[in-house]
Amino acid sequence: MRIIPVVDLQNGVVVRAVKGERERYLPLESALCRSSDPVRVARILLEHCASRKLYAADLDALAGRPPQISVIEAMLAELPTMELWLDAGFATPESAFACTKSLGTYASRMTPVFGSESLCIAADFERCFADRSRAILSLDRRNERPLDPAGCWSAPGRWPSRVIVMTLDRVGAFAGPDLATFAEVRGRAPHARLIGAGGIRDEGDLATARRAGAHAWLVASAIHDLRLPRQTTEPARAAVAKPASR
C-alpha cells in the first residue's frame, strides 16, 4: 500500500488541517519540514514518502475564491516528475478544465479530484466521470454523515476507477482510520481502487488499512509529527531530484 502525502494550501502557504474545520487552520508547523512554503514542503514530503504523487487541497478554491494557480504552477515546475492530485472545489468538468488549461505545459501532470462536498448537481457528477480512468472521486464525510448534495454516495455504478474515502473529522485528529466506512465503500465498488484519507497515527494503522484493502492512504499530520519513518522505495527517489531554487 502506498502513502500519498498531502498539502493543504491556504493564502499561498501550507496549513495544518484538523478535523476539516478549515476556518481554524494555521500555517504549518512541522518537525519534518520547518517551513510552510508549498514547494519546500512538497519536496520534503515526497522524499520522505518515496512518492511521485502528491495530493493538494486548494482551500481558497474550496471556499469559493479563485484557485491558487501560481502556487500550484510553482510546485509542478520545481518538482518535474511529480503527479499532482488536486481538489480545488471542482463542481463541473468545465471548472476542472479551466484550471487544467491555466497550468499550460504542466497540465498533463495534474489530475483533478472531484469532491462529493463540491458536486452540487447529479448531471454534473455524471459528466465529470465520462472518462472514468482520468479523474478521481472523493467521497467526503464528516461527523458520520456524507457531504453529498449531488447524490454521489448512492451511485456506485457511476464511480470512476479511483475513489478516495475521505473522513474529514479524522483528518489531523489521530483518531485512527475510518475502516467501517472504508469497508462499506469497498463492498459497493469492487471495480475501484480505493484510497483512504484521515486518521492515520502510525505504522500499525497503515498495516490495518492495507489489510482492509486500501490501495493507498492520504497522510499529512503523522508524517509532520515524525510518527511514520522515511520510506526507501528506490523507483520513487527520482521524483524530487531537482534541487531547490529558492
C-alpha positions in Angstrom: 0.0 0.0 0.0 1.3 3.5 -0.9 1.4 6.5 1.3 0.3 9.6 -0.7 1.4 12.8 1.2 -0.9 15.8 1.4 -0.6 19.5 1.4 -3.5 21.9 2.3 -3.0 25.3 0.6 -4.5 28.5 2.0 -3.4 32.0 1.2 -0.3 30.8 -0.5 1.1 28.7 2.3 0.7 25.1 3.6 -1.6 24.9 6.6 -2.2 22.3 9.3 -5.5 20.5 8.8 -7.5 19.5 11.8 -10.9 17.7 11.5 -11.9 19.6 8.4 -12.5 22.8 10.4 -10.9 25.0 7.8 -11.6 28.3 9.5 -9.2 27.1 12.3 -6.3 26.1 10.1 -3.0 27.8 10.8 0.3 27.9 8.8 2.1 24.6 9.1 4.4 23.8 12.0 6.2 20.6 11.2 9.0 18.7 12.9 9.9 17.4 9.4 9.8 20.5 7.2 10.4 23.5 9.4 8.6 25.5 6.7 5.1 26.4 5.3 6.4 27.1 1.8 4.5 24.9 -0.6 7.4 23.9 -2.8 9.7 23.1 0.1 7.0 21.2 2.0 6.0 19.2 -1.1 9.6 18.3 -1.9 10.3 17.1 1.6 7.1 15.1 1.8 7.7 13.4 -1.5 11.2 12.5 -0.4 10.1 11.2 3.0 7.4 9.0 1.5 9.3 8.0 -1.6 6.3 9.1 -3.6 5.8 10.5 -7.0 2.2 11.5 -6.2 1.1 14.4 -4.0 -2.5 15.3 -3.0 -3.2 19.0 -2.7 -6.4 20.7 -1.4 -6.7 24.3 -2.5 -8.7 25.6 0.4 -9.1 29.1 -1.1 -10.9 27.5 -4.1 -12.9 25.2 -1.9 -14.2 28.3 -0.1 -15.3 29.9 -3.4 -12.3 32.0 -4.1 -10.1 31.7 -7.2 -7.7 28.7 -7.4 -4.1 29.4 -6.3 -2.7 28.8 -9.8 0.6 30.5 -9.2 1.3 28.2 -6.2 0.2 25.1 -8.0 2.2 26.0 -11.1 5.4 26.6 -8.9 5.0 23.2 -7.3 4.7 21.5 -10.7 7.6 23.5 -12.1 10.0 22.8 -9.3 9.1 19.1 -8.9 9.2 18.0 -12.6 8.3 14.3 -12.1 5.5 14.8 -9.5 1.9 13.9 -10.3 -0.4 16.2 -8.5 -3.9 15.2 -7.4 -5.7 18.5 -7.0 -9.0 19.2 -5.2 -9.9 22.8 -6.0 -13.6 22.7 -5.3 -14.4 21.5 -8.9 -18.1 21.3 -9.3 -18.3 20.7 -13.1 -15.9 19.3 -15.8 -15.7 22.9 -17.1 -14.2 24.2 -13.9 -11.6 21.4 -13.8 -10.8 22.1 -17.5 -10.3 25.8 -16.9 -7.9 25.1 -14.1 -6.0 22.5 -16.2 -5.8 24.9 -19.1 -4.3 27.6 -16.9 -1.4 25.3 -16.0 -0.2 25.2 -19.6 2.7 22.7 -20.2 2.3 21.4 -16.6 -1.3 20.4 -17.2 -0.6 16.8 -18.0 0.7 16.2 -14.5 -2.4 17.4 -12.7 -5.2 15.0 -12.0 -8.5 16.7 -10.9 -10.2 15.4 -7.8 -13.9 16.0 -7.6 -15.1 16.0 -4.0 -18.7 15.0 -3.2 -18.9 18.1 -1.0 -18.4 20.3 -4.0 -20.5 18.5 -6.6 -24.0 20.0 -6.4 -25.9 18.6 -9.4 -26.3 15.0 -10.3 -26.0 15.6 -14.0 -22.6 17.4 -13.5 -21.5 14.4 -11.3 -22.1 12.1 -14.3 -20.4 14.4 -16.7 -17.3 14.7 -14.5 -16.6 11.0 -14.9 -17.4 10.4 -18.6 -13.8 9.2 -18.7 -13.6 7.1 -15.6 -9.9 6.4 -15.9 -8.8 10.1 -15.7 -10.5 12.0 -12.8 -10.7 10.9 -9.2 -13.8 11.0 -7.0 -13.5 11.9 -3.3 -16.4 10.6 -1.2 -16.4 13.2 1.6 -17.9 12.6 5.0 -18.0 14.4 8.4 -19.5 13.5 11.7 -20.8 10.2 10.3 -22.7 12.0 7.5 -21.9 12.1 3.8 -21.3 15.5 2.3 -23.2 14.8 -0.8 -25.6 17.3 -2.5 -25.3 15.6 -5.9 -26.0 12.0 -4.6 -22.6 10.7 -5.4 -22.5 8.2 -2.5 -25.7 6.4 -3.7 -24.5 5.9 -7.3 -21.5 3.4 -7.2 -22.2 2.4 -10.7 -21.0 5.9 -11.8 -17.9 6.0 -9.7 -14.6 6.1 -11.6 -11.7 3.7 -11.3 -10.1 5.6 -8.4 -12.1 6.7 -5.3 -11.0 8.4 -2.2 -12.8 7.7 1.0 -12.4 10.9 3.0 -13.4 11.2 6.6 -12.8 14.8 7.3 -13.3 14.8 11.1 -10.5 12.2 11.4 -8.0 14.4 9.4 -5.3 15.6 11.8 -7.2 14.1 14.7 -5.1 11.0 15.3 -8.3 9.1 15.9 -7.5 6.1 13.7 -8.7 5.4 10.1 -12.4 5.1 9.5 -12.3 1.4 8.5 -16.1 0.9 8.8 -16.8 3.5 6.1 -13.9 2.2 4.1 -15.3 -1.4 4.2 -18.8 -0.1 3.2 -17.5 1.7 0.2 -15.3 -1.3 -0.8 -18.2 -3.6 -0.7 -20.1 -1.3 -3.1 -17.3 -0.6 -5.5 -15.3 -3.8 -6.3 -14.2 -2.2 -9.6 -12.4 0.7 -7.9 -9.0 1.2 -6.4 -9.8 2.8 -3.0 -7.6 5.4 -1.3 -8.3 6.2 2.3 -7.9 9.6 3.9 -7.8 10.7 7.6 -6.9 9.2 10.9 -3.5 7.6 10.4 -1.5 7.6 13.6 1.4 5.2 13.0 2.7 2.2 11.0 0.2 0.0 12.7 -2.7 1.9 11.3 -1.1 1.7 7.8 -0.9 -2.1 8.2 -4.5 -2.3 9.3 -5.6 -0.2 6.3 -3.6 -2.4 3.9 -5.3 -5.5 5.3 -8.7 -3.7 4.8 -7.9 -3.5 1.1 -6.7 0.1 0.7 -4.7 0.8 -2.5 -3.2 3.9 -0.8 -3.8 6.3 2.0 -3.6 10.1 2.1 -1.4 11.2 5.1 -0.1 14.5 6.4 -0.1 15.0 10.2 1.5 11.7 11.1 4.4 12.5 8.7 4.9 16.0 10.0 5.0 14.7 13.6 7.5 12.0 12.7 5.2 9.2 13.5 6.0 7.4 10.2 9.6 6.6 9.2 11.2 7.6 6.0 10.3 5.3 3.1 13.1 3.9 0.9 11.4 2.6 -2.2 14.1 3.1 -4.9 12.0 4.0 -8.0 10.3 7.0 -6.3 13.5 8.7 -5.2 13.9 10.4 -8.6 10.5 12.1 -8.1 12.1 15.1 -6.3 15.6 15.1 -7.9 15.6 18.7 -9.0 17.4 20.9 -6.4 15.7 23.7 -4.6 15.8 27.0 -6.4 14.6 29.2 -3.6 
